Amino acid sequence: MSRTRTLLWALRSPCRLRCKYCYFGTIEQNLLAPPTEPGELSHLALNDISGAEATRFAGTLAASAVKRVFLAGGEPLDWPPALEVASTIAAAGIEVVVCTNGIPLNRPEIVTALLDAGVTAVSVSLDSADPVYNDTWRPAGNGRDGHAQVLTGIRALIEARGPAPVPRVGIYSVITRANLPDVSAVPQLAAQLGCDYAVPQPISLPTGHELEHELGLTPDHAAALARSYGDLYDTPPPGLRLPRPPYPRQVATAVTTPTSMVRGCFGGHTLNFIEPDGSVWDCPSALRIAATPADDHRTIIGADAATMFAAPTGRAGDCGHFGVDCVNMWPLMRDFDPALDAEAAL
């Protein structure tokens, strides 16, 4: 079977961090205005599927056209069934990338379980080389964990992996108008830690977000953003893989042209997004989710992946909802292949 599809699966809603620009919203926002519309996310976990249902569906992926699954959240590694889900997917010969805030990697049993599960990669979120900036915008609910624990977690995983080729380890960082130097600084830190890849991705804020005018990227920031990415790609950190060279141009386009048409979009064609309640969408774009007709709403509950995620046929569809959300999906698609290939050219 030809495996051509990618799943971004947000397994679980809760997270110990309180990132102020999280795409789930903040706990405070969730409590004040609980989501009511299809596709709206919340950390409150009111409708998250059970571990048994998640594992059952993971077991049906073996007969599907899915090539790669990104397990995200919330924080998946704070939910014990996530490791069983990861192991089930990996046992089917499907690539598994665990997306984590990095703090659970300080628990030796978590690191051991990731290695035993045979996950392909672990992507860690860290938004700055500056601990103060990172922990200001990504504060922990307990008021203690943060930048330092993320670094020790990454080191623990890399040390435990040793010379083995997997799991590959990388860092994703959210770039705002306030941390443009981190386009280069975080990948440099990643290389120093011994990571395999880094992805500096532009912040995605819905129109009207309370941080839009403080952190959002606009056409006024395009030139500075281009310089920052230019510096990174002109002198990439040794041994570190970055998204393919067109990526900075895609970032620039998203910032200067916030909405436009994408010809042959991979959303719903070779990419799908699964939310913690089991609902399935073409992609994580809030605009595209909102535009999905009610009769196209789907769920993995009781479903079979071989039927739901068959090999794509025909041409991918055009989509008029291009934006930063789309750009942030490119590194999950073909751009991720070099990050997993130890022999790929830098």
C-alpha positions in Angstrom: 0.0 0.0 0.0 1.2 3.5 -0.8 1.4 5.5 2.4 0.9 9.2 1.5 -1.2 10.8 4.2 -0.1 12.7 7.3 -2.2 13.1 10.5 -1.9 15.8 13.1 -3.6 14.3 16.1 -4.2 16.4 19.1 -4.6 13.5 21.6 -5.4 15.4 24.8 -6.5 18.9 25.8 -4.9 19.6 29.2 -1.3 21.0 29.4 0.7 22.1 32.4 1.9 25.2 30.6 -0.2 28.4 30.3 1.1 29.6 26.9 -0.6 33.0 26.3 -1.0 32.4 22.6 -1.9 28.7 22.6 -4.2 27.7 19.8 -6.4 26.0 22.5 -6.8 29.4 24.1 -6.0 29.9 27.8 -7.6 28.2 30.7 -9.0 31.6 31.8 -10.5 32.2 28.3 -11.9 28.7 28.3 -13.6 29.2 31.6 -15.0 32.6 30.7 -16.3 31.5 27.3 -16.5 27.7 26.9 -16.3 26.7 23.3 -19.6 26.0 21.7 -18.9 25.8 18.0 -17.7 22.7 16.1 -13.9 22.6 16.0 -13.3 25.1 18.8 -10.6 23.8 21.1 -10.4 24.1 24.9 -8.0 22.9 27.6 -11.0 21.9 29.7 -11.1 18.3 28.2 -14.9 18.1 28.6 -15.3 15.8 25.6 -11.9 14.2 25.1 -12.1 10.6 23.9 -11.0 7.8 26.2 -7.6 6.1 26.0 -9.3 2.9 25.0 -11.0 4.6 22.0 -7.8 6.4 20.9 -5.8 3.1 21.1 -8.6 1.2 19.2 -8.5 3.7 16.4 -4.7 3.7 16.3 -4.9 0.0 15.8 -6.8 0.5 12.6 -4.2 2.8 11.0 -2.1 -0.2 9.9 -4.4 -0.9 7.0 -4.7 2.8 6.0 -2.7 5.1 3.7 -1.3 7.1 6.7 2.5 7.5 6.5 3.1 9.8 9.5 1.3 10.8 12.6 2.1 13.8 14.8 0.8 13.2 18.3 0.2 16.6 19.9 -2.0 18.2 22.5 -2.3 19.8 25.0 0.5 17.8 26.4 0.3 14.2 25.3 3.1 12.9 27.6 1.1 13.8 30.7 -1.6 11.3 29.5 -0.5 7.7 30.1 -2.5 6.3 27.2 -0.6 8.5 24.7 2.4 6.1 24.9 0.3 3.1 24.2 -1.2 5.0 21.2 2.3 5.9 20.0 3.5 2.3 20.4 0.5 0.9 18.5 1.1 3.3 15.6 4.8 2.6 15.5 4.3 -1.2 15.5 2.2 -0.8 12.3 5.3 0.7 10.5 3.9 4.2 10.6 6.2 7.1 11.6 5.3 8.7 14.9 6.3 12.1 15.9 5.5 13.1 19.5 5.1 16.9 20.0 5.7 17.9 23.6 6.5 20.9 25.8 9.6 19.0 26.9 9.0 19.0 30.6 7.8 15.4 30.9 11.2 14.3 29.4 12.7 15.0 32.9 10.9 11.8 34.0 13.2 8.8 33.2 10.2 6.5 32.8 8.8 8.7 30.0 12.1 8.8 28.1 12.4 5.0 28.5 8.8 4.5 27.3 9.4 6.7 24.2 12.5 4.7 23.3 10.7 1.4 23.9 7.7 2.6 21.8 10.0 3.1 18.8 8.8 6.7 18.1 10.4 8.2 15.0 10.9 11.7 16.4 10.2 14.0 19.3 9.5 17.7 18.6 9.9 20.0 21.6 8.3 23.4 21.9 10.7 26.2 23.0 10.1 29.7 21.9 13.3 31.5 22.8 16.9 31.1 23.7 16.2 33.7 26.4 14.7 32.0 29.5 13.0 35.2 30.6 11.2 35.7 27.3 10.2 32.0 27.0 8.9 31.7 30.5 7.0 35.0 30.3 5.0 33.8 27.4 5.0 30.1 28.2 4.5 30.2 32.0 4.0 26.9 33.9 0.9 26.4 35.9 3.0 25.4 38.9 5.1 28.6 38.6 8.3 26.6 38.6 8.9 24.6 35.4 10.1 26.3 32.3 13.0 26.9 30.0 15.6 25.2 32.3 13.4 22.0 32.5 12.9 21.9 28.8 16.6 22.0 28.2 17.3 19.3 30.8 14.6 17.2 29.3 16.0 17.4 25.8 19.5 16.5 27.1 18.1 13.5 28.9 16.4 12.2 25.8 19.4 12.7 23.6 21.7 11.0 26.1 19.3 8.1 26.5 19.1 7.7 22.7 22.8 7.5 22.4 24.1 6.6 18.9 20.8 5.2 17.8 19.3 6.9 14.7 15.9 7.4 16.3 14.1 9.2 17.8 15.2 12.3 16.0 14.9 15.3 18.3 14.0 18.8 17.3 12.8 22.2 18.5 9.8 24.1 17.3 9.6 27.8 18.2 6.9 30.4 17.8 8.2 33.6 16.2 6.5 36.9 17.1 7.3 40.5 16.5 9.0 40.5 19.9 11.5 37.6 19.4 12.7 37.9 15.8 16.3 37.2 16.8 15.1 33.7 17.9 14.7 32.7 14.3 18.4 32.1 14.5 19.0 31.9 18.2 16.8 28.9 18.9 18.3 26.7 16.0 21.7 27.6 17.3 20.7 26.5 20.8 19.2 23.3 19.3 22.5 22.5 17.5 24.4 23.0 20.8 22.1 20.6 22.5 22.7 18.0 19.9 19.2 18.2 18.3 18.6 17.0 14.7 16.2 19.7 13.4 14.7 23.1 14.2 11.6 24.9 12.9 11.1 28.6 13.7 7.4 29.1 12.8 5.4 32.4 12.7 2.8 33.0 15.3 -0.8 32.4 14.4 -3.4 34.6 16.1 -7.0 34.9 15.1 -8.3 38.3 14.2 -9.2 40.2 17.3 -6.9 38.2 19.6 -5.9 40.2 22.7 -2.2 39.8 21.8 -2.6 40.6 18.1 -1.2 44.2 18.4 1.5 43.1 20.8 2.9 40.0 19.1 1.3 39.6 15.7 3.3 39.7 12.5 2.2 42.2 9.9 3.6 43.5 6.6 5.5 46.1 8.6 7.6 43.2 10.0 8.2 41.5 6.7 11.6 43.0 6.0 12.9 42.3 9.5 11.5 38.7 9.3 13.2 38.2 5.9 16.5 39.3 7.3 16.2 37.0 10.3 15.4 34.0 8.1 18.1 35.1 5.7 20.7 35.0 8.4 19.6 31.6 9.5 19.7 30.0 6.0 22.8 31.8 4.9 24.7 30.3 7.9 22.8 27.3 9.2 24.0 25.7 12.5 26.3 22.8 11.7 24.5 19.4 11.7 21.0 20.8 12.0 18.2 20.4 9.5 15.8 23.2 8.7 12.7 23.3 6.6 13.4 23.4 2.9 14.6 26.8 1.5 11.1 27.8 0.1 9.8 27.9 3.7 11.0 31.5 4.5 9.2 32.7 1.3 6.1 30.9 2.5 6.4 32.7 5.9 6.8 36.0 4.1 3.8 35.4 1.9 1.6 34.6 4.9 2.7 37.7 6.7 2.2 40.1 3.8 -0.9 38.4 2.4 -2.8 37.0 5.4 -5.5 35.4 3.3 -5.4 34.2 -0.3 -5.9 31.1 -2.5 -3.9 28.0 -2.3 -3.9 25.9 -5.5 -3.9 22.2 -4.9 -4.0 22.4 -1.1 -3.0 19.3 0.8 -5.6 19.8 3.5 -8.0 16.9 3.4 -6.0 15.4 0.6 -2.8 14.2 2.2 -3.3 16.0 5.6 -6.0 15.7 8.2 -6.3 17.1 11.7 -7.9 15.1 14.6 -9.0 16.9 17.7 -9.1 15.5 21.3 -12.8 14.9 21.0 -12.2 12.7 18.0 -13.5 15.1 15.4 -11.7 15.0 12.0 -11.0 18.1 9.8 -9.1 18.7 6.7 -6.5 20.8 8.6 -6.1 22.9 11.7 -7.1 26.2 10.0 -9.9 27.7 12.1 -11.1 29.4 8.9 -11.4 26.1 7.0 -13.0 24.3 9.9 -15.6 27.0 10.2 -16.3 26.7 6.5 -16.8 22.9 6.7 -20.4 22.0 6.0 -22.2 20.1 8.8 -22.7 17.0 6.6 -18.9 16.8 6.2 -18.2 16.7 10.0 -16.5 13.4 10.9 -15.2 11.6 13.9 -12.8 8.7 14.6 -15.2 7.3 17.3 -16.2 3.9 16.1 -14.5 4.6 12.7 -11.9 2.6 10.7 -8.8 4.5 9.5 -8.5 2.4 6.4 -11.8 3.8 5.2 -11.4 7.3 6.6 -7.9 7.8 5.4 -7.6 5.9 2.1 -5.0 6.8 -0.5 -5.8 10.2 -2.0 -7.2 10.2 -5.5 -7.4 12.9 -8.1 -6.1 16.4 -7.7 -5.9 18.2 -4.3 -8.5 20.9 -3.9 -8.1 24.6 -4.1 -8.6 26.5 -0.8 -9.3 30.2 -0.3 -8.3 30.2 3.4 -4.5 30.5 3.1 -2.8 31.9 6.1 -0.2 31.4 8.8 -1.9 28.2 9.9 -1.1 26.8 6.4 2.5 27.8 6.4 3.0 26.0 9.8 1.7 22.8 8.2 4.4 22.7 5.5 7.2 21.6 7.9 4.9 18.7 8.8 4.5 17.5 5.3 7.4 16.8 2.8 9.6 19.3 4.6 9.8 16.9 7.5 11.4 14.1 5.5 15.0 15.5 5.7 14.6 15.8 9.5 14.0 12.1 9.7 16.7 11.1 7.3 20.1 10.8 8.9 21.7 10.6 5.5 19.9 13.6 4.0 22.1 16.5 2.8 22.1 19.5 5.0 
